[in-house]
């Protein structure tokens, strides 16, 4: 389904039987929406780390450079989370799932890791 707002994404998850949005944060051109408490377990792979914090970026395909209007809020959120969870690693879903064609986003995330590591 094609959702373009945090509210639509939350509604989509609820329609599928979830209690709320599976992502902790949703980033849109309008900014960052907090969807669930960062300490709650997100709707990721159950075999994966239950301490993971999930961020959805709506209206961005990951195959082109991150638009300026999304970059600022995403960098701020990642810096905030990195300060809160100093040992955490920032990972991109496309690289975790070994998907091809997401180099612009993957390299942005790798660069953030380098900048946020103490």
Z-matrix of the N, CA and C atoms (Angstrom, degrees):
N
C 1 1.463
C 2 1.519 1 109.53
N 3 1.307 2 115.18 1 148.02
C 4 1.458 3 120.21 2 -175.86
C 5 1.523 4 110.42 3 -98.72
N 6 1.327 5 116.90 4 105.69
C 7 1.454 6 120.96 5 179.47
C 8 1.514 7 109.56 6 -111.18
N 9 1.332 8 116.60 7 144.31
C 10 1.462 9 118.48 8 -178.88
C 11 1.522 10 113.29 9 -124.51
N 12 1.344 11 117.13 10 -3.58
C 13 1.465 12 119.45 11 177.16
C 14 1.526 13 109.50 12 -129.17
N 15 1.327 14 115.17 13 160.38
C 16 1.466 15 121.01 14 178.34
C 17 1.527 16 109.89 15 -60.43
N 18 1.324 17 116.85 16 -39.33
C 19 1.467 18 120.67 17 -179.54
C 20 1.525 19 111.17 18 -64.23
N 21 1.333 20 116.76 19 -42.30
C 22 1.467 21 120.51 20 178.05
C 23 1.529 22 111.10 21 -62.88
N 24 1.333 23 116.56 22 -38.79
C 25 1.463 24 120.38 23 179.34
C 26 1.534 25 109.88 24 -65.65
N 27 1.327 26 116.68 25 -42.91
C 28 1.462 27 121.47 26 178.05
C 29 1.539 28 109.88 27 -60.80
N 30 1.317 29 116.88 28 -45.93
C 31 1.469 30 122.32 29 178.91
C 32 1.520 31 110.36 30 -60.00
N 33 1.342 32 115.89 31 -41.41
C 34 1.462 33 122.01 32 179.41
C 35 1.535 34 110.99 33 -59.94
N 36 1.331 35 116.45 34 -46.02
C 37 1.471 36 120.52 35 178.34
C 38 1.523 37 110.80 36 -62.61
N 39 1.330 38 117.10 37 -43.50
C 40 1.470 39 121.45 38 -178.44
C 41 1.526 40 110.48 39 -64.21
N 42 1.341 41 116.21 40 -39.10
C 43 1.464 42 120.89 41 177.37
C 44 1.523 43 111.45 42 -59.65
N 45 1.350 44 114.90 43 -31.85
C 46 1.472 45 120.17 44 -179.17
C 47 1.531 46 111.77 45 -85.17
N 48 1.333 47 117.62 46 3.72
C 49 1.454 48 120.75 47 175.31
C 50 1.515 49 115.71 48 100.42
N 51 1.335 50 117.51 49 1.02
C 52 1.468 51 119.90 50 177.15
C 53 1.526 52 109.47 51 -79.95
N 54 1.333 53 116.44 52 157.47
C 55 1.465 54 120.36 53 179.06
C 56 1.523 55 112.19 54 -75.71
N 57 1.341 56 115.64 55 -27.20
C 58 1.466 57 120.52 56 176.89
C 59 1.522 58 108.03 57 -163.30
N 60 1.300 59 115.77 58 -179.22
C 61 1.463 60 121.88 59 179.47
C 62 1.527 61 110.41 60 -54.84
N 63 1.329 62 117.17 61 139.19
C 64 1.456 63 121.60 62 -179.85
C 65 1.513 64 114.18 63 -76.84
N 66 1.331 65 116.39 64 -14.80
C 67 1.464 66 120.63 65 179.62
C 68 1.520 67 109.41 66 -94.22
N 69 1.315 68 116.83 67 145.79
C 70 1.465 69 121.07 68 177.34
C 71 1.526 70 110.71 69 -76.14
N 72 1.346 71 115.39 70 -38.88
C 73 1.459 72 120.97 71 -179.23
C 74 1.517 73 109.05 72 -131.66
N 75 1.323 74 115.95 73 144.57
C 76 1.459 75 120.98 74 174.49
C 77 1.519 76 107.16 75 -125.32
N 78 1.324 77 114.66 76 127.71
C 79 1.459 78 121.89 77 -179.05
C 80 1.520 79 109.12 78 -107.98
N 81 1.319 80 116.08 79 126.10
C 82 1.472 81 121.57 80 174.59
C 83 1.517 82 107.40 81 -132.90
N 84 1.312 83 116.47 82 178.90
C 85 1.463 84 120.78 83 175.78
C 86 1.523 85 111.67 84 -58.37
N 87 1.338 86 116.17 85 -22.28
C 88 1.469 87 121.19 86 -179.55
C 89 1.529 88 111.91 87 -82.39
N 90 1.330 89 117.49 88 -8.77
C 91 1.459 90 120.67 89 179.62
C 92 1.517 91 112.07 90 122.29
N 93 1.336 92 115.94 91 -158.96
C 94 1.462 93 122.45 92 -176.44
C 95 1.525 94 109.61 93 -102.80
N 96 1.334 95 116.50 94 130.92
C 97 1.467 96 121.34 95 173.70
C 98 1.518 97 108.15 96 -111.68
N 99 1.336 98 116.71 97 132.72
C 100 1.455 99 121.25 98 174.91
C 101 1.524 100 106.40 99 -86.69
N 102 1.342 101 116.70 100 120.08
C 103 1.451 102 121.22 101 -174.27
C 104 1.522 103 113.70 102 -101.72
N 105 1.333 104 116.20 103 -29.37
C 106 1.468 105 120.61 104 178.39
C 107 1.519 106 107.11 105 -154.59
N 108 1.329 107 116.44 106 158.74
C 109 1.461 108 120.33 107 -178.41
C 110 1.527 109 109.38 108 -61.99
N 111 1.339 110 117.62 109 133.32
C 112 1.469 111 120.47 110 -178.20
C 113 1.526 112 113.70 111 -56.16
N 114 1.333 113 118.55 112 -25.49
C 115 1.465 114 120.66 113 -179.59
C 116 1.531 115 112.10 114 -81.58
N 117 1.336 116 117.82 115 -11.97
C 118 1.464 117 119.41 116 178.95
C 119 1.523 118 109.41 117 -79.80
N 120 1.323 119 116.74 118 153.19
C 121 1.466 120 120.32 119 -177.64
C 122 1.520 121 109.63 120 -77.74
N 123 1.324 122 116.19 121 127.11
C 124 1.457 123 121.03 122 -179.37
C 125 1.520 124 111.55 123 -81.08
N 126 1.321 125 115.57 124 173.82
C 127 1.468 126 120.99 125 -176.42
C 128 1.522 127 111.11 126 -87.08
N 129 1.318 128 116.06 127 54.19
C 130 1.458 129 120.00 128 177.76
C 131 1.515 130 110.21 129 -93.80
N 132 1.294 131 116.16 130 -169.23
C 133 1.460 132 122.90 131 176.57
C 134 1.528 133 108.00 132 -64.25
N 135 1.352 134 118.07 133 124.85
C 136 1.468 135 119.50 134 -178.97
C 137 1.533 136 113.78 135 -60.53
N 138 1.322 137 117.33 136 -22.18
C 139 1.469 138 120.35 137 177.52
C 140 1.525 139 111.63 138 -79.73
N 141 1.339 140 115.79 139 -10.73
C 142 1.452 141 119.48 140 -176.76
C 143 1.519 142 110.76 141 -90.69
N 144 1.282 143 116.75 142 174.84
C 145 1.448 144 124.68 143 -175.17
C 146 1.538 145 112.33 144 -59.48
N 147 1.333 146 117.97 145 116.26
C 148 1.470 147 119.93 146 179.96
C 149 1.527 148 113.39 147 -68.46
N 150 1.340 149 117.23 148 -11.97
C 151 1.460 150 119.23 149 178.68
C 152 1.530 151 111.67 150 -88.14
N 153 1.323 152 117.19 151 -0.22
C 154 1.468 153 120.12 152 -178.19
C 155 1.531 154 110.66 153 -63.08
N 156 1.327 155 115.31 154 145.13
C 157 1.460 156 122.59 155 174.84
C 158 1.526 157 105.71 156 -110.88
N 159 1.335 158 116.43 157 125.42
C 160 1.467 159 120.85 158 -174.86
C 161 1.517 160 112.05 159 -102.69
N 162 1.330 161 115.04 160 135.81
C 163 1.465 162 121.60 161 177.22
C 164 1.526 163 107.75 162 -123.44
N 165 1.323 164 116.53 163 125.51
C 166 1.471 165 121.21 164 174.24
C 167 1.517 166 108.01 165 -99.44
N 168 1.326 167 115.84 166 137.32
C 169 1.467 168 120.42 167 174.75
C 170 1.520 169 106.32 168 -114.02
N 171 1.323 170 116.64 169 111.21
C 172 1.461 171 120.16 170 -177.19
C 173 1.529 172 110.63 171 -86.47
N 174 1.312 173 115.86 172 149.27
C 175 1.470 174 123.39 173 177.53
C 176 1.528 175 112.96 174 62.06
N 177 1.323 176 116.25 175 34.57
C 178 1.468 177 121.65 176 174.89
C 179 1.519 178 106.84 177 -143.86
N 180 1.327 179 116.50 178 128.26
C 181 1.470 180 119.80 179 -173.94
C 182 1.530 181 114.49 180 -91.67
N 183 1.327 182 118.22 181 -9.48
C 184 1.453 183 120.68 182 178.18
C 185 1.517 184 115.00 183 80.26
N 186 1.343 185 115.56 184 -3.07
C 187 1.472 186 119.84 185 -176.06
C 188 1.521 187 112.26 186 -101.49
N 189 1.312 188 116.36 187 -2.31
C 190 1.462 189 121.66 188 176.91
C 191 1.527 190 106.90 189 -129.59
N 192 1.338 191 117.40 190 166.39
C 193 1.467 192 117.69 191 178.64
C 194 1.533 193 110.82 192 -57.70
N 195 1.313 194 115.89 193 146.91
C 196 1.455 195 121.49 194 -179.92
C 197 1.530 196 109.57 195 -62.04
N 198 1.340 197 118.49 196 127.57
C 199 1.470 198 119.62 197 178.36
C 200 1.528 199 111.08 198 -60.59
N 201 1.321 200 116.21 199 144.38
C 202 1.464 201 123.05 200 -177.31
C 203 1.529 202 111.79 201 -51.61
N 204 1.337 203 117.04 202 -41.18
C 205 1.476 204 120.11 203 -176.88
C 206 1.527 205 112.69 204 -66.34
N 207 1.339 206 116.99 205 -21.40
C 208 1.467 207 120.55 206 177.04
C 209 1.522 208 111.49 207 -94.24
N 210 1.333 209 115.52 208 -30.27
C 211 1.464 210 119.80 209 -174.41
C 212 1.523 211 113.02 210 -61.93
N 213 1.323 212 117.61 211 -47.94
C 214 1.470 213 121.35 212 -179.23
C 215 1.521 214 112.79 213 -56.45
N 216 1.358 215 117.15 214 -55.64
C 217 1.466 216 118.84 215 179.73
C 218 1.531 217 112.80 216 -62.61
N 219 1.344 218 118.57 217 -35.60
C 220 1.462 219 120.40 218 179.67
C 221 1.524 220 110.71 219 -67.62
N 222 1.327 221 117.08 220 -44.16
C 223 1.468 222 121.07 221 178.53
C 224 1.529 223 109.77 222 -60.32
N 225 1.331 224 117.12 223 -44.39
C 226 1.474 225 120.52 224 179.05
C 227 1.524 226 111.10 225 -60.19
N 228 1.342 227 116.37 226 -45.48
C 229 1.458 228 120.65 227 -179.74
C 230 1.527 229 111.17 228 -63.85
N 231 1.340 230 116.82 229 -44.36
C 232 1.468 231 120.30 230 -179.93
C 233 1.528 232 111.26 231 -64.35
N 234 1.342 233 116.68 232 -38.89
C 235 1.468 234 120.19 233 178.21
C 236 1.526 235 110.77 234 -64.86
N 237 1.337 236 115.54 235 -41.51
C 238 1.462 237 121.70 236 178.90
C 239 1.537 238 110.17 237 -62.45
N 240 1.339 239 116.05 238 -47.06
C 241 1.469 240 120.42 239 -179.61
C 242 1.524 241 111.30 240 -66.39
N 243 1.335 242 116.90 241 -38.18
C 244 1.467 243 120.93 242 179.17
C 245 1.524 244 111.31 243 -65.22
N 246 1.332 245 116.65 244 -33.65
C 247 1.465 246 120.73 245 177.35
C 248 1.531 247 109.78 246 -70.92
N 249 1.343 248 115.71 247 -37.28
C 250 1.460 249 121.85 248 -179.55
C 251 1.532 250 111.98 249 -72.82
N 252 1.339 251 115.95 250 -36.69
C 253 1.470 252 122.49 251 -178.12
C 254 1.521 253 108.56 252 -125.12
N 255 1.348 254 116.94 253 77.01
C 256 1.468 255 120.93 254 -171.98
C 257 1.528 256 115.29 255 -58.46
N 258 1.328 257 118.16 256 -29.05
C 259 1.464 258 119.34 257 -178.59
C 260 1.517 259 113.59 258 -87.37
N 261 1.324 260 117.00 259 -1.78
C 262 1.465 261 120.61 260 -173.05
C 263 1.520 262 112.76 261 -74.00
N 264 1.316 263 114.54 262 149.60
C 265 1.458 264 121.48 263 175.56
C 266 1.530 265 107.48 264 -108.14
N 267 1.334 266 116.02 265 139.43
C 268 1.458 267 120.96 266 178.23
C 269 1.526 268 107.46 267 -92.28
N 270 1.320 269 116.78 268 123.54
C 271 1.463 270 121.54 269 -177.86
C 272 1.516 271 110.35 270 -123.89
N 273 1.328 272 116.56 271 149.54
C 274 1.463 273 119.45 272 175.59
C 275 1.523 274 108.50 273 -102.41
N 276 1.319 275 116.01 274 139.76
C 277 1.466 276 120.72 275 179.34
C 278 1.534 277 111.56 276 -56.87
N 279 1.350 278 119.11 277 -44.66
C 280 1.474 279 117.70 278 179.92
C 281 1.529 280 113.74 279 -58.77
N 282 1.341 281 117.72 280 -36.88
C 283 1.466 282 118.52 281 179.45
C 284 1.526 283 110.59 282 -73.60
N 285 1.344 284 117.49 283 -36.84
C 286 1.469 285 120.60 284 176.76
C 287 1.523 286 110.90 285 -62.28
N 288 1.340 287 115.85 286 -39.17
C 289 1.464 288 120.90 287 -177.52
C 290 1.532 289 111.97 288 -89.67
N 291 1.344 290 115.38 289 4.19
C 292 1.463 291 122.20 290 178.95
C 293 1.532 292 112.99 291 53.82
N 294 1.347 293 115.01 292 45.21
C 295 1.466 294 120.84 293 178.43
C 296 1.520 295 109.34 294 -88.54
N 297 1.305 296 116.37 295 145.92
C 298 1.465 297 122.02 296 -179.61
C 299 1.528 298 111.14 297 -89.05
N 300 1.327 299 116.32 298 151.62
C 301 1.452 300 121.30 299 170.54
C 302 1.516 301 116.19 300 91.59
N 303 1.324 302 117.01 301 7.31
C 304 1.472 303 119.83 302 -177.25
C 305 1.522 304 112.31 303 -107.65
N 306 1.343 305 116.83 304 25.36
C 307 1.464 306 120.61 305 -175.89
C 308 1.526 307 113.41 306 -54.80
N 309 1.357 308 120.06 307 -42.87
C 310 1.472 309 117.67 308 -178.66
C 311 1.529 310 112.52 309 -57.48
N 312 1.325 311 116.92 310 -44.21
C 313 1.462 312 119.96 311 -179.42
C 314 1.523 313 111.14 312 -72.52
N 315 1.338 314 116.77 313 -44.14
C 316 1.464 315 120.38 314 -179.59
C 317 1.523 316 111.30 315 -59.32
N 318 1.322 317 117.44 316 -42.62
C 319 1.468 318 118.72 317 -178.87
C 320 1.529 319 110.77 318 -71.08
N 321 1.332 320 117.72 319 -32.23
C 322 1.468 321 121.04 320 174.38
C 323 1.536 322 109.36 321 -60.17
N 324 1.327 323 116.51 322 -46.13
C 325 1.467 324 121.49 323 -179.29
C 326 1.529 325 110.95 324 -65.74
N 327 1.325 326 117.45 325 -43.72
C 328 1.474 327 120.63 326 178.18
C 329 1.526 328 110.47 327 -60.37
N 330 1.316 329 115.77 328 -39.94
C 331 1.470 330 120.91 329 178.88
C 332 1.534 331 110.24 330 -64.07
N 333 1.333 332 117.27 331 -40.65
C 334 1.470 333 120.98 332 178.18
C 335 1.522 334 110.18 333 -62.18
N 336 1.335 335 116.70 334 -40.72
C 337 1.464 336 120.48 335 178.37
C 338 1.508 337 110.35 336 -56.86
N 339 1.318 338 115.85 337 -45.79
C 340 1.463 339 120.76 338 179.88
C 341 1.516 340 111.90 339 -61.62
N 342 1.356 341 116.37 340 -39.32
C 343 1.462 342 120.18 341 -176.89
C 344 1.511 343 113.41 342 -77.49
N 345 1.348 344 117.46 343 -25.74
C 346 1.453 345 118.17 344 -175.35
C 347 1.522 346 112.35 345 -96.13
N 348 1.324 347 117.94 346 -14.32
C 349 1.474 348 119.91 347 178.15
C 350 1.513 349 109.64 348 -71.96
N 351 1.310 350 114.57 349 135.85
C 352 1.476 351 118.45 350 -179.94
C 353 1.537 352 109.14 351 -85.85
